Amino acid sequence: MTVTTTFYLPPHDDSRALLADTPSTRRALAQWRQARQTFNRLLSLAPGVRQSVNDVLQSALASDPEHTGLVLESDSQFVNLTQLCVFADQHRTPPQDLNTKAKVKGKSDANRQLTQLRPNELYARLAVFDLSTAVSKRWQAYWDARAEGTTLSRREFARQQYRAHFLATLDIVLDQGTLDVEYRAPVIGLLENPEWLIHNQKKVQLEVPSSQPGALVISLEGEAPQVLYSPDQTTAFTGYATREALETHLASTGQETISLFEGSVDARERDYLVSRALGGNSRAHHSRLNQAHQHRFNGIIGIGAEWPATQSLAQLQLDTHMGQLLQAHRDTSRSNLDLHIENLAAQAGKLLLGFKIALGLIPVLGLPVSLYDLYDASAELVRALADGQTGNVLDAIENVLASLIDVAMDVLGSGVDIRAPALRRSARRYQLGRLSTAGATSPHLPTPRPEPFAGLAAYRVSEPVSLVGLSPANEGRYRGIYRHSQGNYIVVQGHQYKVRWDETSHTWELTGDTGSAFKRAIALDDTDNWNTHFALYGVHRLGGGAGGGQALGLLADTLDPIWPAFIKEQLPRWWRDRAYRLHNRLRESIPREWNLLQARAEALKHRMEPSLSVHFRDTDLIAELKACIKEAKRLHADCLSLEEVSSGRVRANSTADANEAAIMIVDGHYRLIQVSQLRYLEILDELGNLRQASHAKAFELRPEMESSLFQVKLQEYLAIRQQMSTQRVKALAELDEFRQHIQTLRTWRNAITNTQPRHKNIATIDAGMQRLTDPVLDYMEISQLQDLLLKPVHSPDGGWFNLRVLMAAPQADLDRALYLLHELPNVQASNRQRRVIVTRSIDLIGQFKSSLRYWKLSYTDYLDLSRVKRLEAKLDAYMPYARKLQEAAKQPDPHQQPQRPAQGPNQPRVFETVQDDYLIGTRDRQQANTYHVTGANGRTETYRQDASGKFVLTNPAPTDLRHLRKATLKELQAEANRQLGALEAFKRQIEQYAAQDMDGASLQDLMQFKAADLDDIVSRITQLDSNDPSLPRLREASERLVERGRTLRIEQIVKTQEPKGAQLDYLVEQDVVKIEKVGALVELKRLPDGRRDFLQEFKVIDKRQDLTKVLWYAHVHFNKPTPAFDDFVKAHLKTPAQRYLGREWQISHVEAIWRGDLSRAQAQKHLSPHF
């Protein structure tokens, strides 16, 4: 079942519960989650309507209901027995023409007896089934059956889970402090004794407030306290000391429509409301709620029924939800035939009206149609005068005048200059004027017109442009529009609004200054005043341009598929051939618009001279560039459309024009990329200046400094760090736009079919795009993200300083690893050097990810988790590139290596440090034995060669902040207590990771990280007070963490089904296993290439078990009968279950045989002594 199953439960937000991290809160939260999971599992296994119907049909008809049914001859649509049975259950009488319009069809001979029935006979057999009873019986049988692992029925078990969930929610609210303990009594009375509703000899009273039909007021005999239970709110329980306080709250809340709107101001409340939706698209619900709050639309309707106050709350909620699920299944199973017929009937009048309009536009047929309209309108006028209804009389007069206009147009034709649209609008305005001045004699008095664009002040232009000398167009698409160089504008009651034409809906829409994603569609009314579509038509977007635009062409396109054949043959070609209409329109519009675009682009090119780097801050210039790109994309689409309906020279010209437009688009996006690069470099320059200021300020911090002065200096240092964070956020935003332009450019580059017109320009763009790969963009983004992990702080404590120290080395290593991988393709290096560099870099990235995982667990309060998540995603995206470099470094063939650039004096080179690491740097021009390397945070490191020929760092980074000021004993004790207090939660999280099959090495790393953290605190406290009482606890906790980490790693390795050589290394190192030889050398079948194959088997035994337990088998293959161990061809590990499975078994099975490779060194170390 796909229906949401938790919307009726008391709501709760996990993140808010964590604010009060107490044992009772953690216990309640665990109960809350367990009860909800159990409840969801029960509901997810409940029988669905479709399956129930299928089972009924299967047992009664002995046929597959999904593959037997009716085929409708009109559209060859297949209706299976399940759908037909549901339809027959709702419509007992079959359609009259069912026998002639359908036939029975089955999948196989198994149901041939059924397929020999006539459609009416099959329908009659299906109509006798009582589906509602069958579905209800299955539903009741499911809930009356015993729940698995219990002695209770599923219904009673579900009720218990609901009660536990309800109580856990109540406990969490109590722990959070939003509800006092004394308010618990009425709720407990409601749950403990639901039949009699008695608690402590007092009657539990339930009331339904009129202003909130979905809520309950719970009290003891009307006394205080009063508890309001609102299942629609994230805070389900609210207590009030007096009845007056509750009534005041309910009065201020107002009706449910208002309270639901005001109650969902919090984004978390919207998430909860969306989760309660029974049907529909959750993203659409969420979007509408957000838009409602953005535009202050409070017309949100809450639907629900009142709860009786005499039933058990848990039973009532469960029964209500069962009914909702049944109703949802029935709704999704209903046939749409009735709705379809009703929709066709509603459209019939519109179809005839459109058909009559189409005939009226043809000179030959227009006059009879218009005369008939005049006759019909005159008859309506006579009937209206006889009835004496003033409103109907005015409507009839309007119709007569409109018919007279039509007759005049058809009689006069083109001999008289009559503008039909203007004439119709004039008559319409005249009638509207008559209606508005009808006074008390008209029963249809108009209501006061609301102010146009009421409530849309946000869409007004904040900086109005000068419209002097401009006037709005009088006809066509731009009627009422001021066409300005900065865009299109309208003026409503003295206020300017910026508008744009929507090609999809063919209408104008408000854009606003902020570029809001929600665009309001607008149009001109009958009095030439602008208003929104919602105000004019009752829908947010009706379609059709305000000024008509291509109205005649749209009408022709709409009527094209419904012309009767005998009439269509007599129509002019323009009316019956859409391709002809499109061809003519585009042949006229494309040259004109292309000339305008080229002139606009040429003017823009002159504005960008002499270089774009001079003008990249000019926002008007950038906006004009984007506008040109947008216009070129529209023109490109028109050229492709003309290409489809043309041939010969016109088709060739259209192809060339589309290619030229694509080149213009690519060139425009490349310029936008250059703008983003320039802005990004500007931000990096500013970051460099702030970094220097940060280092200078950190240098001013001294341990011997007086405390107050130290705090002042520290705040100045933190202020600079905050400025750096602000610049990095800007850099990320610029990178996002940068990436978007690159992706768009790549797409449009594929649309260029001929580069000859601007070959050099395209070649330059292609060369630039080769450097802007996804790994390069990820590297740039990671460089900014890793310095944005910490939240801003004003008064850092010991935990913040500890985290800064812990992050320093891993961040520097990550920065170094990414820099090496980024520069490696640009240097000359041997395969060995490349393998060492890539392997080391991948290890450093993995170590940083492990450290990041630990920081998230132990220092959650100090980290911006959204940026942590983004950084993790980017590191994962970068790893395939690193693996690709690793595979390339393994290739011995130089032809498979990437092209290496020629060496020059300033080209980066590879050199080796005294730590046996390879780095990439630039050789100093003055000193040949000196290299300069870009280190962490852009800092330049200098390495000089020593007597060994290797290079040593001569300017290490300055000492970290923590050592500039020693923490006091009180601060260290506070940090120790914090660490110890969070230790149990940390260990529970590690155990949860283990249950999720995280690899054992990572689990051990997390435990060792925490142990090292505690050991560091022990060392620092010991320096100040070696007898501090917290030291034994810290040491014991550290030792237990190390031991538990070792145990977890061993347990994860032992239960793996994919053993590897490194895991065998660890088990042997920890003295957990022993290895024994199994039998002698055995000859297997020859290999496919004819070589002989001999196998020697070893078993890996768990020494911890009293009984012999084989964990894995090691298989070593040789190619001769009497080999030395060093002669083995390959060695690998296999699980006991796959011990005897080989090549022949693999050929006939999909499941892969696991063979964990053992390197030659590992085989020599562990297996050779037993050979």
N, C-alpha and C positions, 0 to 999 in steps of 0.2 A: 504493500500500500504506500502511496506517495503522499498521503495527507499528513500535514504536520500533527504530531501527536503530543506536543507538550504545551500547546497554547492555553490550555485551561488550568494548568498547574499554577500555584502561587509563584509569582515572578521573583527573580533574584539575579543579582549581578555579581559574578565571582570577584571582579576586581575591587568592588566596594567591600566585600567581606574581608579581603586581605588587609584592609586598613586597621582592623583590630585583630592582630595576629596572636590570639590567645588559644590555649588548649581547647577550651569549649568551642570557640569559633571554628577551629580546625576540625574538631569532631563533628560539629553541626554541618560544616561544609561537606565533609566526607559522606555523612548520612544523606545530605541533600542530593549529591551526585549519584550515590548508589541507588537511592530510591527512584530517581528520575530514569536512570539507565534500565533498572528492572522494569519500571512501568512502560518505558518505550519498547523494551523487548517484548513484553506481553502484547502490546498493541500491534507491533509490527508483524506478529505471527497470526493475528486474527484473520479469519477467512474473508476474502474480498467478494464483492457481488459477482464479478465476472466469473471467478472460479466456481462459485456456488451454482451459477446458471449452467456452466459447462458440465459440472458433475451431474446435475439433474438431467440434462439432455443426454449425456453419455450413458447413464443408467437406463433411461426410458427408451431411447431410440437406438442404442448400440451403434452410435455413429460419432465421428469426430466433428464436433460442432464448429470448430474453427475452419475446417476445410470443406464443409458442406453448406449449401445455401442457395440463394437465388442470384441469377445474373440478369441485371436490368438491360434490356436491349437498346435503350435510348443512348446510354453512354458506356455500356459494357461494364458497369460498376458491379462488383461482387459484394453481396450482403450475406455474411455467414449466419449460421443458425443462431448463434448467441445474440447478435444484433437483431435478427428478425424476431426472436422469441421475446426480447424486451419490448420491441415495438408492438408485437401482438398482445402483450400483457397490458399495454396502455391503450391500444385500439383494437377492440375485440372484433370489429367488422373489417374485413380486408378491403383494399381498394377495388373498385368495380372492374378495372381493366387489368387486374393482376395477371390473369391467365394469358392475356395477349401481349403484355409488356415485359414478361419475365419468364424464365425457365429455371427448373431445378438442376443443380449441378453438384456432383460429388467428386471426391478426390480419387477413390479406388472402387473396386468391385465389392468391398466389404459393406458398403451402404447402397448397393444397387437397388435393393427393395425400396429404400427411401427416395432415391432419385427417379423412380418410376411414377411417383405421385405428381399430380398436377399442382401448380403453385397454390391454388386455393385450398386444396386438400392438405398440403403441408402447413399452410397458414392456420387452418382449423385445428390441426393436431397440436400446434404450438400454443394456440390461444387458450387451451384448457389447462395449461400448467399454472399453478398458483405460485408465482415466483416470490411474492412478498413473504408468504408463509415459509417457503423453502429457505430463503435467505435468513429469515429471522430464526428459524430452528437451528440452522448451522451456527449462527451467531450466538444463540443462547447455549447451544451444546458446547461451544468452545469455552464460554465463560463459566459454565457449570462443571466442566471437567477439572480434574485435579491438576494443580500447578506442579511442574516438574520439580522434584526434590523437596516437596512439601506434602503435608496431609490436608491442605486447604484447597478449596476450589479456586480457579483463577480469579473469579469475581471477588472472593473474600481476600485473596492474596493481593489483588490490585488495590482493594480498599485499604489494606494495611500499608502498602507502599505509599498510597496517597497520604495516609495519616502521618507516616514517618516523614514524608516530604514536607507536609504542612507544618509539623512541629519543628523540623529543622529550619525551615524558613523563619518561623517565629523566634527560635533561639538565636539565629543570626541577627535578626532585627534587634533583639534584646542586647546582644553583645556589641552591636554597633552603637548602641546608646540612643537610637531613634525611638525606642519604646521602653518604658519603665517596667520593672518586674510586676508591679501591682496590676498592670493591665493584662497580665497573662491569665488570670483566673477565669474571666468570661469565655475566653477561647478554649481553655482546657475543658471547661464544662460542656462546651459545644461538642468537643471531640470524644470525651470520656463516656458520656451518657446521651447519645444522640436521640434515643427513643423518648426519654422523659424530659430531657433538657433541664436537669436539676444539678446544681453544684453547691455543696455545703448548705443544703436545705433551702437554697434560693433558686428561683426559676430563672433559667437562661432565656432571655428574650432576643428575638431576631426581628429587625425592621428593615424595610427596603426604602431608602430615601428617594423621594420623588424626583430630586434633581439628578440622581445617579442611579438609574434602574439596575445597573449591573453590580452594585455594591451592597454590602450588608452592614448594619449597625448591630454590634453584639454587646449586650449588657446583662447585669444581674438585677432583675425586677426593676428595670428602669433607673437604677442607681448609678452613681459614678463608681468606677470610671466607665467611659464610653469608648468602645474600640470600633474604628471604621476599617472594614476589610474591603479593599479595592483591588480586585484581581487584574485590573487594567493598568496598574501602576507598578513601577519597579520596587517601590517601598509598599509592600502589600498591606501592612498593618500600621495604623496611626492611632495613637491614644489621645483622649481629651479628658481633662480633669473634671469638667462639668458638662452638663447637657447644653448649656448656653454656648460654650466654646465650640461644641460640635455643630450646633445649628448655625453659628456665625460662619464657620468654615463652609458648610454646605450652601449657605446663602451667597457667600462670596464666590463660590465655585460656579454657581449658575447652572444652566442646562448642560446636559451631557455633551452637546456639540461644542460648547465653549470650553468645558473642563478638559475634554480630550485634546483640544487644540493647545490650550495653555499647559496641560500636563505633559505634552510631548516636545516642549522646548529643548529639553536635554536630548542630545543625539542618542544616548543609550536607551531612552524611552522609545524613540522611533524604531530602533533595532528590535526592541521587544514587541512593539505593536506589529511590525512586519512579520515577526515569527509567529504571531497569533492568527495571521490571515489563513482562512480555510482553503482558499483557492486563489488563482491568479498568479501573475508574475511578481515574485518578491522584489526584484529590482525596480519594477514599475511602481509598486507600492512605496518603496523607499524614496524613489525620485519624486513622487507626488507629495509625500510628506515634507521633504526638504524644500520643494518649491512653495508649498503652502506657507511654511515659516519664512521663506525668503521674501514672499510677496504679501505676507500678512493675510492670507486667505483662511478664515476661521470656519468655513462651512464644512468641516469634517463631520461625518455622520457616524455615530457609534450604534451598532445594531446588536440587540441581545434581548433575552427574555428575563423576567424577574424570577428569582429563586423562591420557592415556598419556604416558609420559616419553620416548618414542622418536620422536616426530613433531615437525615444525616447528611452533613455537608459533603463528606467523601462519596457517599452513595449517589447523591444528587449530581455531583460533578462527573462521576463515572458514567451514569446513565445518560446525562446530557451529551457527553462526548460520543458515546456509542451511537446515539441518534444522529449526531452531526456527521459522523463517519458514514452511516448508512445513507443519509441524505446526499452527502457528497458523491458517493458511488452511484446513487440513482441519477443524480444530475449529470454525471459524466457518461452514464450509459444511455441516457435518453436520446431518442431519434430527433433529428433537427427537421424532419419533414414538415411538421406543422408550422414551425417558424419560417421555413423556406417558402411555403405556400403563402403565408401571411405577408412576407416581405415582397413576393412577386405581385400580390394583389395591391400592396401599397405603391409599388413602382409603376403599376399599369397606367395610372393617371399621368404620371410624369412622362412615361414613354409616349403616350398619345399626344401629350402637349408638345414634347420635343419633335415628334413626327410632323405635327401640324405646323410648327415653326419652320421646320426644314422645307416643307412644301411651300410655305408662304414666301420663302426667299427665292423661289424659282419664278421668273417673270411669267411663264405660261400658266402655272398653276396658282400663283399668288392671289390673283383677283378673285376667283371663286371662293377660295378659303377666307379671304378678308370679308367678302360679302356675307358669307355664312356667319362669320364672327359678329358682323354688324346686326344681322337678323337675330342671332341668339342673344346678344347683349340687349337689344331693344325689347325682346320678350321678357328678359329678366327685369328690366326697368319697369315694365307694365306690372309684373307680379309684385315688385317691391312697392310701387305706388299703391296697389290694392291692399297690401298688408299694412301700410302705414308706418313701417319701421324706417326711421330717418337714416340710421347707419347703413342699412341695406340699400336705400335709395341712393345715397352718395356713392357707394361701391358700384352700383349699377351704372350711374352716370359716368363714372370714371372708365368703366369697361366700354361704354358706348363711344366716348371720346377717343379712347385708344383704338377702337375698331375703325372709326372715321379716319384716323391718321393712317392706318394700314391701307384703307381703300384709296386715300389720296396718294399715298406713295406708289401703289400699284398702277393707278390710272395715269398719274403724271410721269412716272418712270424717271428717266434721266433727262427729260426735256426741261424740267424745272429744277433749279438748284435747291433741293430740299435735303437737309442733313438729318437723316433719320435719328441718330442717337441724340442730337441736340433737341429735335422736336419731341421725342419721347420724354426726355428729361424735363423739358419745359412743361408738358402736360402733367407729368407726375408731380412736379413742384406745385403746379396750380391746384391739383386735387388735394395735396397735403396741406396747402394753405387754407383751402376750404374746410378741411377736417379740423384744423387747429382753431378755426374761428367759428365753429358751429355752435358754440355756447351751450346753453342748457337744453336746446332742442335735440341734441344728439345723445343717445344713450351710451355711445362709445367715446366718451370724452378722453382725450389723451392724458396720460399721467405726466407730471413734470419731468422733462428730459434731464437725465443726470449730466453732470459736467463731463465732456469728452476726456478720455484718458484719466478718469478719476482714480487716484491711488497709484498712478504710474509716474510719479515725479522723479523716480530714480532713472527714468529713461530720458529725461531732459538733457540737453546739451549743457554741460557745466560752463563751457567757454563758447558762447555763441559766435558764429562766423558772420561776416558782413554779407548781406544779400542785396546790397545796393546795386541797382542796374540789372538785377535778375528778376524774372517773372516766371511763375509756374506754367507748365505746358497746359494746353486746353484739350488735347485729344490724345488717344493712344495710351500706352503703358505709363507714360510720365505725366498724365493729367494730374494737376495739383502738386507736382514735385518741383522743387528748386534744385537744379543741377549745378552743383558747385565743384570747384577743383578738388576740394577735400572730401567730397562725397555728395550724397543726395539727402536733401532736408525737406521737412514739412514744417509749417507754422500752425500751431493750434492755440488760439486765445493768447497770442503774443509770445508763446514759448516755442523754441526750436527743438525739433526732434530729428535725430539722424536715422535714416531708413536704408534698407537694402532690399533688392529684389530676390526672392526665393525662386530659383528655377524649378524646384521640385513641385511646390504648391502653386506656382504662378501667382504669387501675391506679394505685396509689400509687407515688411515687418520692421518693427522697432528694434534697434540694436543697442542703444545706450552707449555711454562712455566706457563702461567697465567690461564690455565684451561678454555680457552674461550669456550663458548657454541657453537660457530660456528666452526665445525671441517671440514677441507678441505680434501676431498677424493683424494687419489693419486694412481698412478699405474706406472708400468714399460712400457716404449714404446718398439718399435721393436729393438732399439739399446741398450736395457738394461739401459736406463737412466730414472730416476724418473721425473714425472711431475704430475700436477693436472689433474683430470678428465676433467675439463673445457677446459684445453689446448689440451687434447688428443681427447676427444669425443664431446666437445661442450655443455656438460651438467655438472652440479655441482656434480652429483653422478650417475654413470652408474651402479655400482654393479659388482661383480666378482673380486676375489682377484688378486693381481698383479702377483703372482707366480703360479696361477692355483689352488692350494689347492685341494679342492674336486671337481674339474671341471668335471670329468667324472661322479661323482654321481649327480652333479647338472644337467648335460645334461640328464642323465637318468630320473631324476625327472621331468624335463621339458617335455620330450617326452612321458612320461608314459601315460598321458590321451589321446594322439592323435595317438597311434599305431593302425593300422587296426587290426581287430580281427584275421584275418587269418594269419597275420604275427606275431602278439603277441603270438599266440599259439606255434610258432616255435622257439621263442627266449629263450635263457637261463634264468633261474629263476632270476638271478641277475638283468637282464634288465627289467623284467616285474613285479617284486614284490618289491615295495618300502620298505615295512616292513622288507623284507628279507635283503635288502641292509642296512637299518638303524640298524637292529639287529647285523649284522656282523661288521659294522663299530664301533658301540658302545661297543660291547663285546671286541674288540681289544683296543679301545682307553681309556675306563674308567679305567681298572686296571693300565695301564701305567700312566695316568694322576693322578689317586688317589695316587699312590705311590709317585709321585713327590710332590703332595700337602702335603701329610703327612710328608715327609722329610722337606719340606719348613716350615710347621707349627711347627715341633719339633725344628728346628733351631731357629725359632722366639721365641718359649717358653724359650729356654736357654738364648736368648738375653734379655728377660724381667725379668730374675731372678736378685736379690732375690725378688723384688717387683716392680710392675708397677709404684708405686709412685716415684721411683728413676729415672725412664726413661721417664716420661711423657713429658719432653721437647725435647726428641730426635725425630726430625721430620722424619729422615730416618726410624726409627723404626715404627713410626705411619704410614708412607707411605707403608711400607712392610706389616703391619697388614691389611691395607685397600686392598692391592693387593691380599693378601691371601683370604680375605672375598669375593672379586670379583670372584676369581678363584673358590672358593667353590660354589658360586651361579651358575656359569656356569656348574660346574660338577653336581650340584643338578638337573639342568634342563636336562642334559644328562641322569642321572639315571632315572628320571621320563619318559623320552622318551623310554629308554630301557624297562622299566616296562610295557609300553603300548604294545610293540611288542613281549613280552616274556611270558613264562609260566613256571610253576614248580619251580625248584631250581634257575634258572637264574632270574626269576621274584622276588622270595623271596630275593635273594642277592641284586637285584637292589633296592628293597624297603628298605632293611637295609642300603645300601650305601647312599640312599637319606636321610634317617633319620639321619645318621652320619654326612652328609654334613650340614643338617639343624642345628644340635647341634653345629657344628663348626662355622656356621654363627652366631648363637645366642651368643655363647661364645665370638666371635670376636666383635660383636656390644656391648656386655656388657663391654668388656674391653675399647672400645672407649667411652662408657658412663663414665667409671671410669676416663679416661683421661680428659674428659670434666669437670667432677666434680673437679678434682684436679686443673685444670686450673682456674675454676670458684672460688674455694676457695682461690687460689693465688691472684686473682683479688680482692676478698673481703678483704684479709689481707692488700693489698696495699691501698684499700679504707679506711680501719681502720686507717692506718698510716696518710693518707692525712686528714682524719677527725680530728684527734688529732691536726695536724698542723693547720688546719682551725680554730679550737676552740681557739688555742693559739694565732693565728694571730688576730682573732676577739677580744680577750681579750686585745690586745695591743691598739685597737682603743678606744680613749678617747674623750669625748665631748670637754674638754678644750684644746685639742691638736691644735697646729698651723695648719692652713689650708693646706699649702703645704705638711707638714709632714703627715697630715691625708690622703692626696691624695696618697702619696707614700705607706703608710701602706695599704690603701684600694686596690691599684693596686696589691700589694703582696697577699692580701687576695683573690682577684678575680682570680689571676693566679693559686692559689691553687684550687679554685673552678673549674677552667677550666681543671686542671689535673684530678680532680675527675670526671668531665663529660666525659673526654676521657676514663677513666677506666670503667665508667658505660656503655659507648658504646661498649667497648670490652666485658663487661659482657653480654650485650644483644646478641651480636654475638655468644658468647659461649653458651648462653641459646638456641638460635635458632638451633645450631648444636646439642646440648644436646637433644632437643625435637625431632629432626629428627631421631637421633639414637634410641630413645625410641620407636617412632612409627614404625620404621623398625624392631626393635627387637620384638615388639608385633606381627607384621605380621608373622615373621619367627618362633616365638614360637608356633604358631598354626600349622606350618608344621611339628613339631616334633610329631611323632606317638608313640614313645617308648623312655621313659627316662631312662630305666634301664642301658644302657651302661655307663652313667655318671649321676647317680641319684643325688648324693650329689651336684654336680656342678649346675645342673638344679634347684634343690631346693633352693640353695643360690641365683640364679638369680631371681627365682620367688619371693622370699622374698624381694629382693631389689626392684623389679619392683612394688610390692604392695605399697611401700612407695613413688614411683615416679609417682603419679597420675597427671592428668591434672590440678586439682585445686592447687596442690603444685607448679607445673611449672608456672601457672598463677600468683600465689602469689609471686614467685621469680621475675617474669618479671615486675609485677606492682611495686615492691619495687625499682627497678632500674628506671622505666619509670617516676615515680612521681618526681624524682629529676632531670629529663632532660627536663622539660617543658619549662624552661626559655632559651631564646637565649643567647649566650655569649655576654657580654658587656665589653667595655673598659672604658667608662665614664658614669656610671649610673646616671640617673636623678631622679627627685622626683617620677615619675610614676613607675620606676623600684623598688625603695625602698617601695612604697606603696604596690605594688604587692607582694613583698617578705613578707611583714607583713601580708597581707591578706591571703597568702598561708600557713603561718606557722601553724596556729591552725588546719585548715582542713586537711593538710597533716599529722600532728601528730595524729589526730583522725582516719584518714584512716589507718595509719600504725598500730595503736592500734587495730582497728577493725579486720584487716586482721590477725594480730598476734593471737588474741583471737580465731578466727574461725579456724586458722591453728592448734593451740594447744588444742582446746576443745576435739577432739576425744582421746587425750592422757592422760586425767585427769579424776579423779573420781569427779562427781558432781551430785547434785540432778536435777530432771526434772525442778524445778523452776529456779535453777541457770542457767541451760542450756537455758531455754526460755528467761530469762532476758538478758543473754550474746548475744544470737543470734539476738534477736529483736533489742537490742541496736546497735549491729554491723551493721545490715542491715540499720538501720536509719542513722548511720554515713556514710555509703557508699553512700546512697541516697543524704545526705547533701553535700558530697564532689562532687558528680556529678552535683548537682545544682550550687555549687560554681564554678566548672570548666566551666560550661556553661556561667556563668556571666563573668568569666575572659576572655573567648574567645570573648565576645562582647565588653568589656570595655578596655582590655589591649592586643588587637590583635598584636600590633607591638612588644611586648616583648615576645611572646610565639612562640614556634616551633609547628606549627599547625599539622604537620605530626605526631609528637609524642603525641600530645594531642588526635588526632584521634585514634592512636594505644592504648593509655591508656583507652579511652572510650570503645573500642572494648574488651579489656581484662577485664575490670570491668563487662561488660555485660556477658562475658563468665563465669565469676566467680560466678555470682548471682545464677544460678541454684544449685550450691553446697551449698550456704548459705541457700537457700529455703529448700533444702533437710534436712539440719541440723535442720531447724526450724520445719519442719513436724515431724522429729524424736523426737524432744523435747516435742511435744504435746502428744506422745503416753504414756498412763499410764502403759502399760504392760512392765515390765523390759526386757522381752525377745525380745522386738522389739528395744531395745537400742543397739547401737554399743558396741562391746566388749571393756571393760575398763581395762587398764593395772593395774597390781598389784602396790600398793604404796610402795615406797622405800624412803630412806632419800633424794635422789636427784631428785625424781620425781616431776614434776610441780604440784602445788595445786591451788585451787580456794580460794580467800579471798575477803572480802568486804571493800571498802574504805569509808571514811567519806562522800564522795559525793554519797553514795548509789550505786556505780558501783561495778560490780564484775570484778576482774582481775585474771590473771593466772601468777604465779611466782614461784620461787624456794626459799625454806626456808633456811635461813642462818644457817650454822652448829653451829656457836658459840652462836647466839642469836635466841631463838625459836620464839620470837615475831617480827621477821624481815623477810621481803621478798624482793627478788631482781627480777626486771622485766626488760625485754628488751624493751626499748622505741623507739621513733622515731630516725632514722639514726643509729640504733644499740647502742644508749646510754643506759647505765644501770641505772635504777631508783631504789631507796631504799625506802621501805615503812616500818614504825614502828607502832605498835599497841598503841593506846592511851587508856584513861580511859574508853571510851565507848565500847571498844572491837573491834572497827573498825581501819582501817589502814590509816595513813596519809603520804604523800610524804615528804621526808626530804631533798631531793636535787633537787629542781626544775631547769629547764633548764635556761641557762644564758639569759639575756635581749637581745631582737632582735636588729638587726643592726640599725634600724631607730632611736632608742632612744640613740644610742651612739653618734649621731651627729644631732642636731636640724637643720631642714631646715630653710633657710632664708625666709623672707617675700616675696622676689622676686621669689624664687623657688616655694613657695606655691601658689602665684598668677598665675604663669605659669601653674601649675598643675590644678588649679581651671578653668582657661580658656580652658585648654585642655578638661577637663571633660564637661564643659558647651558646648563647640563647638561640641563635639561628642554626645550630649544628644539627639538631634533630630533623628540621625541615630539609636541610641540605642532604642528609643521608637518605631521607625518604625519596627525594627527587632522584638520587643516584639509583636507588633500588627500582624506581619506576623506569629509569633509562635501561636498566638491566632487563626488566620484564619486556621492554620494547626491542630487545635483541641488539642493543648498542654493542659495538665490539669491545672486548675486554681491555685492550690497551687504552682506549679512550676513558673507560670507567676508572682504570687505575690512575691515569693522568689526573682526572678530576680529584680523586682522593688525595693524591700526592700534592696537588696544588694547595688544597686546603691544609694539609699537614704542614707544608712549608710556610704557609701564612701563619699558622699557630706557632711554629718554631721561631719565626722571626719576632713575633710578639714576646715569646719567652726570653729570647736573647736580649731584647731591649729593656724588658722589665727587670731582668737579672742585673743589668748594669746599674740600675737605680736602687733596687731592693731585692737582694737574693733570697729573702725570707717571705716574699709576698705570698699570701695564701692561695692566690689563683694559679701559681706556677705548677703545682702537682696536677691540677685538673687539666691545664693546657697540655702538659707533657703526656698525660694518660690519653687524652683525646687524640693527640697527634699520633701516638703509637697505634691506637685502635684504627685510626683512619688508614694508616699505611698497611696494617695487616688485613683490614677488610678490602682494601683495594687489590691486594695480592690475591685474596680469596675470590673476589668477583672476577678477576681476569682469568684465573684458572677455571672457574665454573663456566664462564662463557666459552672458553676454548674447548673444554671437555664436551660440551653439548653441541658444538658446531657440526654441521654436516658438510662443511667445505674446509677441511684442514689444510694448512699451509706450512711451508718449511719454517717460517719465523715462529709459528705457534709451537712447533716441535722443539725449536731452540729454547723457548721460554720454559716449557714443561720440563725439559731435561735440566736446564739451569736451576729450576726450583726443586729438583729432585722429586718430582711427582710421578714420573713414569720410568719404566725400564724397558729395554728393547731386547728381544730374543729372536734368533734365527728360526725359521720354520722349514724343516725338511731340507732337501738338497736341490740343486739346480734342475729345473724342469724345462724341457723343450716344448715350445708352443708351435702353432701352425706358422708356416713361413709367411713373411710379410708380403704385401701385394707386389713389391718389386723383386721378390724371389729370395731375399736375404733370410738367413736363419734367425730365430728369436728364442732366447733362453731367459727364463725368469727365476730370480731368487727372491723369496718372500721373507719379510721380517714383520713381527707384530709388536705394537706399542701397547704396553700393559699399564693400567692404573695401579700404582703401588699403594694407594690409600685404601683400597678395598681388601677385605679379608679374602673374598673369593676372587679368582682371576677374572678380570674384566678387560677385554681387548678394546682399546679405544679406536685404533686405526691399524691398517696394514700398510707397510712400505714395500713397494714393488720396484725391483732393480732389474733392468733388462740388459742382456749381453748378446753379442752376435757370434760367440764361439763357445764350445762345450767346456773348455778348461781355462777360464779367464782368470787374470788377476783382478782385484776389485777396481783398480784404476782404469780398467778397460771397459767399464760399463758405458752403455749408450745413453740411457736416460733413467731417471728415478723419480717416483712420485708417491703420494699418499692417497689411500682409498679408504672409504668407510666400510665397516663389516657388512653392511647390507649390499654393497656393490662389489664385494671382494672378488667374485667369480665372473663379473660382467666384463665383456670385452668387445672387440670390433664387430663380431657377428651379431651380438645382441643389440648393439647400438644401431645397426643398419635397419632393424625392424621395429625400433622403438623411438618415440619422440623424446622421452626423458633422457637428459644428458648424463653421462657418467662423469663423476667428479674425479679429476686427477690433479691433486695439489703438487705443483712442481717442487722438487728438491734440487737445490743448486749442487754443483760438484763439491763445493766446500762443505755444505751441510751433510751430504751423503758420506763424505770421507770422515767427518767428525763423529757422526752418530751410528753409522751402519758398518763402516769398515772394521772396527774392532770385533764385530760379531760374525764376520764373513768366514 
